[in-house]
Amino acid sequence: MIQLHKWYPFVHPTPYDVKSIAFEKRLERLQFEYEQAIKAEKVRQAVEEYDLELYNKRAYQTTIELEIFSNKRHFDKYV
């Protein structure tokens, strides 16, 4: 006689492990947060570089203006 389980074997699902699923989701979330933190750090560094560049340009412009002003007074003494 043919038995039913010989031709149609039962496939049992893997056991439902709540801890491993929670661990995987937590790992995915932490990886996403880490990637976002890296992107934010890169943006912060770029903003600081631009800020320093603007500060240097303003300081250079101020220095030029002060030199022009002081040279004008220096020339007035000789005239």
Residue pairs with C-beta under 8 A, 6 or more apart in sequence:
none
